[in-house]
């Protein structure tokens, strides 16, 4: 990504596609921008240790890769703080070093009540957006954008993204959600993963990645 010429004035829908240094979008964007998941092997390792902590030899067997290759990926994941040593498992197996994700893995069956609240709030937000539709359209017609050849429909996703960003900033300022934190390698992100209906399946029973 090019950020050397100082001309990066455009803000795209997500800062994960931009070379700008300021974080204005999703709190996990630095994971993408800095290629912390630079290949599928790292994602596979994360999926495997999310099921339960594993050693390098166990990961090598599960991925059909050599132990030295897994060791390299493990060191990079440790350096980026995406995984950590599993202290509890190492207490049970003191001669082995086990690894686990260094971020929450949310299992659907463990937080059904949270999902129910989220769905209710999503419905409320959608209804609020719908009720403000005519107000948005009037404001759009009065703006300079109306003569550009685009319609409000073309910008509706942009408007909603702005609402989402503003709401996140307000919640962070009020201490109601935790802002992204800086990690040892200088990246700034907050990350998590969802594990639906057990490893590797979504609500319809089809295969899906545990990392989203």
N, C-alpha and C positions, 0 to 999 in steps of 0.2 A: 504494500500500500504506500502510495506516495504522499508524504506530508512535508516535503522539504521546501516547496516553493511558496508556502504561506498563503496560497490562494484557495484554500479549502473553506469556502463560505457556505456551501450548500449543506443543509441538514437532511439526510435521507431518513426513511421510515425507521431504520434501526442503525445505531452507531456501529454495529458489528460489520457493516459493509463499508465503513468510512475510515479514512486515515486520520481524521481529526482526533486530537488528544482529549478533548473534553467529553465527558460521559453524559449524554443527553437522552439515552434510550434505555434499553433493558439492562438490568444490573448484572447480567451474566455475559455481556458483550465481549469483555476482555478475554474470556475463554476462547472465543472464536477469533478475535482480532490477533491474538498472540499465538494462535494455532496450538493451544495446549492439548487439544485432541487432533494431532496432526495426521493421524492415520487410523484405520479401523481397528488395529491391534489394541491401541490404548482404550478405545471404547469397549472392546470385548473384555479386556482385563477389568475395567470398571464394573461391567455387568457381572462378571464372575465373582468378584470380591463383594459385590452388593448382595449376592445370594447368601454367602457366609464368608468370613475371612479365610484367605488361602495363602499358601507359601509359594515361593518361586517354582519349586518342583511341581506342585499341584497345578499351577497355571501353565507351565510348560506342557504338561500332559494333556490338559484340557484344550489347549490351542494348537497342539502339534508343532510347537516351536521349540528351539533349543533353550536351555536354561540361561546361557549368556545373553541371548536376544531378549528374553523376558526380563532379565536383570537390568538391562539398559532401559527398557520401558519403565520398569518400576522406579529406577533412580530418577527418571525425568518426571514421572507422576508425583514422586515424593518432593522433588524440587519445586514443582508448581503447586504443591499442597492440595492436590486433588485426591490423594490417598494418604493414609497414615498407618503407623504400626498399630496393630490391634492388641492393646495391652491385656485385655481380659483373656483372649485366646492364648497369648504367650504365657500367661500364668498357668494355664492348663497344659501347655506343651513348651516348657522352658527352653528346650534345645532347638526349637523352630521359630522362625520369624514370620508372623502372619500379617497380612495387610487388609485394610478395609477402606471404604470411601471416607474422605475427610469432609463430607457434607451430608445433610439429612437425606435418607432414602425413605420416601413416604409410601407406605403400603396401604392400598385402598381399604383393605379390611380393617385396618387399625384406626382409620379416621373418617368413618362414614358420616359421623355427625358434623365434622368440619365441611365435608363436601356438600351436605344438605344446606348449610348456611351459605356457602359459596354460590350454590345454585339459586337460592332465594335472592341474594344480592345481585347476581348477574341479571335476573329477571327485572329487578327494580331499576338497575342501570339502563337496561335496554328500553324499558318503558319511559324513563326520563329522557333518553335520547330521542325516542319517537315523538314524545310530546313537545320537544323543542325543535322538531324538524322544520316547521313553518317559520320559526324565528331565525333559524340558521339560513333558510332560503332567502328571507327578506334581507338579512345582513349581507348575504352573498351578492344579491342583485344590486345592492348599494355600494359594493366594493369595486375596486378596479379590476377584479378578476372576471367580472361578468362579461367584459368585452374581449376576453382572451380566447374565446372559442371553447372553453371548458364549462361544464355545468357543475352544480353543487354535488350531484351524484359522483362525479369524477374525483371530488375532494372529500367525500364523506369519510373514507378511511383515514385520511390525514387529520380531519377534525377529531375523530374518535381517538386517534393516537395522541393528539395534543391533550385531550381530556385525561387520558390515562397517565401521561407523563406528569401533568400538573398535579393530579391526585396523589401520585407516588411521592412527589416532592413535598407536598403538604403533610402527608403522613410521616415522612422521614423527619421533617422539621418539628412535628409535634411529638416525636418519639414513639409513634404507634407502630411503625415498622422499622426494622434495622437497615440502615443504608449499607451499600457495598463497602467492604473493607479492603485495605491494601495488604497484599501478600508479600512474602519475602523477596520474590523476583520482580517486584514493582508493579505487578498487575493489580487491578482493582475490580473485584467481582464478588457477588454472592451467588451460590449455586445450590441446586438440589436436584433430585431425580424422583420420578414417580414409578412405582412398581405396582402394576394393576393386576389383580386376580392371580397373584403368584408370578414367578419369573417368566418373562417372555410371552405374555398373553394380554390382550386388551379386553374390553368389556364384551366383545363379540366372540371371544375365544380364539382370535387370530393372533399370529405371532407379531410381536412388536418389541422394539428396543426398550430397555429399562431406563435409558437416558433420554431425556426430552429437552 
